[in-house]
């Protein structure tokens, strides 16, 4: 979805409801940030009376089997720009994440208990990176909005370009990326969310994010072709062969309209992608956001179906990053109205079994920690953590 009409618009609405001006902040306490009763504050760990945490909501008994009832949702990071792409680096025991607005990557050492973690800059200039993951050799793979490419950092510190064009045209702004461990292939989505001044650079005059042609992306300097005039190409889901590096568009805009997040089932037999369902002709309600599922046959997705409609209490929520746990449950970041935004959890059959209510829409998430049972959730400028009785499947 376009940033102004999608998850960032929902975040802006939430911020306007709960944010206080600097002058008022000195004299007024932080207002409630969820609908729980009594109202909670994120200044510190939830008080004892909150256990089990009322903002962890079971909609099916099976969800309670995934929870550790004696721990609350914790806020472990504040002060970011727009946080995306969390990936757990197991050997270093740190969380790598992108700040798409500030064009930096961070390393977060999670706190042992309550409070925020230790944050430092991992890469001073990330070219507005978004999604991150690890391959089967432990190398970091990142999507860069600004350079319109997917890169891999080798063990010797050098950088390899995995993909920067398709059919002779620059990519749009690679967003989310995963690796299929069964064949080492790299999969990524290429929507146009980063074709802006804030998260990358605008399109050429008269195109996409630059319809009036008033925005300049070169500022009078000679820059690589990725910064040159650019007209958006069709939005695809791409696969890069793990052996020869060949890039192919495995899913078209008709297969998955406006793709964003993607992941595999624990056994790599099912491929999931978030997208939209175009409305029927003359339907003014607009597209409905859904999660698609595909069977993996000979290394490619086939047999498209709707895994679940992304609805909650009659609201069409906006899905973003998705990850599966070892039991095949699908965890998905969700933006939407205040009180509904957070994380939705679906069973392998597509049934909504539970949700985590957060003060902001969740753009991206991952499992981390030494046991891979800590769910990290990026919510705009903040990050939250929840300890679970399940573990993440996949590489990050």
Buried (B, 14 or more C-beta within 10 A) or exposed (E): BBBEEBBBBBBEBBEEEBEEEEEEEEEEEEEBBBBBEEEBBBEEBBEEEBEBBBBBBBBBEBBBEBBEEEBBBBBBBEEBBBBBBBBBBBEEEBBBBBBBBBBBBBBBBBBEEEEBBEBEEBBEEBBBBBBBBBBEEEBBBBBBBBBBBBBBBEEEEEEEEBBBBBEEEBBBBBBBBBBBBBBBBBBBBBBBBBBBEBBBBBBBBEBBBBEEEEBEBEEEEEEEEBBEBBBBBEBBBBBBBBEEEEBEBBBEBEBBBBBBBBBBBBEBEBBBBBBBBEEEEEEEEEBBBBBBBBEBEEBBBEEBEBBBBBBBEEBBBBBBBBBBBBBBBBBBBBBBBBBBBBBBBBBBEBBBBBBBBBBBBBBBBBBBBEEBBBBBBBBBBBBBBBBBEBBBBBBB
